[in-house]
């Protein structure tokens, strides 16, 4: 299934995308694409519905973040060996973890703000994991049981804030609008193997990233199991799993975003995002 949230920021409604590409409202079935709706029972109940029995969503509403009520936004850094090389960093022996604040989350077509004083705002297309069942000390063999589905994430990053402002990455990762997610949450039955997905990102029509999840260092079950050893994961938590090469930092010379540009990015089977960059107010 492809699950969607639509409507104005903070007032999004749940929906699903039927096989004809028509949005069908789910608000009479579940309050949101969040919490219990993402668990095995919740997804089974949605899957059992006849989409044609659900109201059509009229017009072209804003598409919001594909998950609501997100408690944690956990990220894995340097999870592609070729991206680590272009960043001048060693290949990690364990997953590198950092967090993005949930205040950075926006929809897949919302504007991305270039922060005040920023000169090094960068892009990163990433596979997102959406947790469906609470996970704590999960084994590698059981990790997939805790995944509801996947989505596209643009892990927007300010490299100066991240690397030159006194240590830790969070300052460069958590600015407002730095976490577009969606357009869809695609459930695991439609993505039998998340490690064979092509992914790309363009800025103003120029393709900078053209990679694949095939080159991830740490797999989806490894990531879920590993993180659950340090913190419990709850339904609706999302995990960004790293980016392939081609980020602005890795260009020679580096290339960074400025206001008035357009990013487009996609992962096979998970849909496409498009954002315009604007100066922060």
Secondary structure, 3 states (H helix, E strand, C coil): CEEEEECCCCCCEEEEECCCCCEEECCCCCCCCCHHHHCHHHHHHHHCCCHHHCCECCCCCCECCCCCCCCCEEEEECCEHHHHHHCCCCCCCCCEEEECCHHHEECCCCCEEECCCCCCEECCEEEEEEECCCECCCCCCCHHHHEEEEEEEEECEEHHHHHCCCCCCHHHHCCCCCEEECCCEEEHHHCCCCCCCEEEEEECCEEEEEEEHHHECCCHHHHHHHHHCCCCECCCCEEECCCCCCCHHHCCCCCCCCCCCEEEEEECCCEEEEEEEEECC
